[in-house]
Amino acid sequence: MPGGTFDRINAPEYPATVSGVRLDIYEITVGRFRAFVEAGKGTQADPPLPDAGAHPKIRESGWNSAWNSELTADKAAMKVALRCPDAFWTDFPEQNENHPMTCMTWFEAFAFCIWDGGRLPTEAEWNYAAAGGAEQRLYPWGTSIDPSKAAYSCHGNGDGAEKCGMDDFLPVGSKSPDGDARWGMADMAGNAGELVLDVFELGFPTPCHDCARLKANTERRVVRGGTAWTDALYVATDAQSAESPRNRNSFVGARCARDLAANVEP
């Protein structure tokens, strides 16, 4: 994804410039996360290294060793923790391997992306991708809401939103390519909500050139993209929500970002 300048939440008072970055096409899947769990990573027994997963242009944006205590003790403990209500996780591979990985904490999502060779995207990077940069799209595919392009408002299973259930969450990429964002990312509206790096607070840091909100407060982290259960208002590219980094929810996942070699500074 090339870098550029755009307006965060489509508001001219919040301009931002982001550098080029690779943002994963798909949300983290159960299958991808399983390899991480089986390797015993992202636990107190094998946490990320200090400052791993840092944005190359944002100081102190990487892993903080103080977060090690937020991780489960070991692989066995993580498998137990991932069995939250309505989880797609199963201890052994079943039919959900291509579904979005949910019920992981923000700390585990960040640790996974580090293990997978990336990091969590900043909110500005995520918003830039979803809005198509300077195109300022209200939805990743364009200007009009369309249930054929995203799983939202409990339409995912095709029952006309008569009842919300876990079958409204679809395997990643199910609405691709019609629902893709400008640079090919799938499911940036609906399906699983997506955790990003930033702490949630009202307003945005300005000016912003490769910026992120990284205050010591870790009680809420930004979630973007809405979910399969939220309505059109929350799947728009100008919408935000937030969760505790410790929460395990059946409707929140993440996707990883990866730096371009040209962006890496000495």
MOFENCOR-V23339 format. One record per backbone hydrogen bond with DSSP energy under -1.0 kcal/mol. CO is the residue of the C=O (numbers start at 1). NH is the residue of the N-H. If there is no record, write none. Layout:
((CO NH) (CO NH))
This chain:
((1 21) (4 18) (6 16) (7 10) (8 11) (11 14) (14 8) (16 6) (17 210) (18 4) (22 258) (25 186) (28 101) (29 33) (30 34) (31 35) (32 36) (33 37) (34 38) (35 39) (36 41) (37 40) (46 42) (49 52) (51 54) (52 63) (55 58) (63 51) (64 67) (65 68) (67 70) (68 71) (72 44) (74 78) (75 79) (76 80) (77 81) (78 82) (80 83) (84 87) (96 99) (97 31) (98 172) (99 30) (105 109) (106 110) (107 111) (108 112) (109 113) (110 114) (111 115) (112 116) (113 118) (114 117) (119 257) (121 197) (122 126) (123 127) (124 128) (125 129) (126 130) (127 131) (128 133) (131 137) (132 135) (133 136) (138 237) (139 142) (142 139) (146 149) (151 191) (152 155) (155 158) (165 168) (166 169) (171 174) (173 176) (175 179) (177 180) (181 184) (185 181) (191 228) (193 253) (194 224) (198 222) (208 17) (213 199) (220 200) (221 243) (222 196) (223 241) (224 194) (225 190) (228 154) (230 153) (231 234) (236 239) (241 223) (243 221) (244 247) (245 106) (249 103) (251 193) (253 195) (254 28) (256 24) (257 119) (258 22) (260 263) (261 264))
